[in-house]
Amino acid sequence: MKLLEITVSGTDEALLKKVEQFAARLGLQVQFRRPEKPLPLSNKKKSEDKDSALEAINELTKLNAFKDIEDPARWERELRKDRSL
């Protein structure tokens, strides 16, 4: 079986959620990754950025986004192999 990987990116949270739900209905595996280049920050205050980050973490927790990671330390080592130092 060949693996096909599709990357979806955007800033519209509602639209990205719909894409995620559609993929789940199709029985596809969904993984979340941070972009290699950080998205530019808006002119938000630091407290708003902190609130946004906490909200994102809580959303990932609700989605159980990391359920497939059996060994977090090994997973992190694997990620670091791909990154040039």
C-alpha positions as CSV (number, residue, x, y, z in Angstrom):
1,M,0.0,0.0,0.0
2,K,1.4,3.4,-1.0
3,L,1.2,6.3,1.4
4,L,-0.2,9.6,0.2
5,E,0.4,12.7,2.3
6,I,-1.6,15.8,1.9
7,T,-0.8,19.1,3.6
8,V,-3.5,21.6,4.4
9,S,-2.7,25.0,5.8
10,G,-4.6,28.2,6.5
11,T,-5.6,30.6,9.1
12,D,-9.4,30.1,9.0
13,E,-10.0,27.8,12.1
14,A,-13.6,27.0,11.1
15,L,-12.6,26.0,7.6
16,L,-9.7,23.9,8.8
17,K,-12.0,22.2,11.3
18,K,-14.4,21.3,8.5
19,V,-11.5,19.8,6.5
20,E,-10.5,17.7,9.5
21,Q,-14.0,16.5,10.0
22,F,-14.3,15.5,6.4
23,A,-11.1,13.6,6.5
24,A,-12.3,11.7,9.6
25,R,-15.5,10.8,7.8
26,L,-13.5,9.4,5.0
27,G,-11.5,7.3,7.5
28,L,-8.3,9.1,6.9
29,Q,-5.6,9.5,9.5
30,V,-5.1,13.2,10.5
31,Q,-1.9,14.5,12.0
32,F,-1.1,18.0,13.1
33,R,2.2,19.7,12.6
34,R,3.4,23.2,13.1
35,P,4.6,25.0,10.0
36,E,8.4,25.1,9.6
37,K,8.2,28.9,9.4
38,P,6.2,30.4,12.1
39,L,3.2,32.4,10.9
40,P,3.6,36.1,11.3
41,L,2.2,37.4,14.6
42,S,-0.5,40.0,14.5
43,N,-0.4,43.1,16.6
44,K,-2.0,41.3,19.5
45,K,-0.9,41.9,23.1
46,K,1.2,39.3,24.8
47,S,-1.8,38.3,27.0
48,E,-3.9,37.7,23.9
49,D,-1.2,35.6,22.4
50,K,-1.0,33.6,25.6
51,D,-4.7,33.1,25.6
52,S,-4.7,32.0,22.0
53,A,-1.9,29.5,22.7
54,L,-3.7,28.0,25.7
55,E,-6.9,27.8,23.6
56,A,-5.0,25.9,20.9
57,I,-3.5,23.5,23.4
58,N,-6.9,22.8,24.9
59,E,-8.4,22.2,21.5
60,L,-5.6,19.7,20.7
61,T,-6.3,18.0,24.0
62,K,-10.0,17.7,23.2
63,L,-9.2,16.3,19.8
64,N,-6.8,13.8,21.4
65,A,-4.4,14.8,18.6
66,F,-1.4,13.0,20.0
67,K,-3.1,9.7,20.7
68,D,-0.9,7.8,18.2
69,I,2.3,8.8,19.9
70,E,3.3,5.8,22.0
71,D,6.8,7.1,23.0
72,P,7.0,10.9,23.2
73,A,10.8,10.9,23.6
74,R,11.3,8.7,20.5
75,W,8.8,10.8,18.6
76,E,10.7,14.0,19.4
77,R,14.0,12.4,18.4
78,E,12.5,11.4,15.1
79,L,11.3,15.0,14.5
80,R,14.7,16.4,15.3
81,K,16.4,14.1,12.7
82,D,14.6,16.0,9.9
83,R,15.7,19.4,11.1
84,S,19.1,20.8,10.1
85,L,21.0,22.2,13.0
